[in-house]
């Protein structure tokens, strides 16, 4: 298993009072070290402009920057990687487009998706949705605790090694359970942006991993 990745991935979004860029900067100031830029409703021009500015912000804070859906923008903006949804190009196609130095993540909903992602050379997968979330439209059926237990049990039986991140409404209170079934990390958005103190909430997530005797930078 790759143990060089951050355990907590932050996914950008807009809030009622903050732009994507404002959210990204505040998240970095709070201590986020892995950020996925996701702006489903933006034009190509706006995504390009935001991605370039995000790259500057992330470089300032030494934060890994992943671009959602768009391998070409990942390459052109000099981001660290791309996260691919089920409707995007395949992992193999993305790898051919951007090369081996970039991180490629893949959205997964079941064990077959994870097997395929590992076979195709993805670096990590996002498994979900764990529970309902307002930050993404057109959700797959919720997996919940039972679904996650089944998928991760099959993951262990097949001796898979690709890091699995739980995504979809994950809270601090979920981390202990997710770690216990073999999940590597969590991808969060509203759990942080809706909290009163982003740095305190992020630290609460981080402490869950440390308290489980899993180092954040193994």
Secondary structure by P-SEA (a helix, b strand, c coil): cccccccbbbbbbbcccccaaaaaaaaaaacccbbbbbbccccaaaaaaaaaaaaaaaaaabbbbbbcccaaaaaaacccbbbbccccccaaaaaaaccccbbbbbbbccaaaaaaaaaacccbbbccccccccccccccccccaaaaaaaaaaaaaaccccbbbbbccccccaaaaaaaaccccccccccccccccaaaaaaaaaaaaaaacccccc
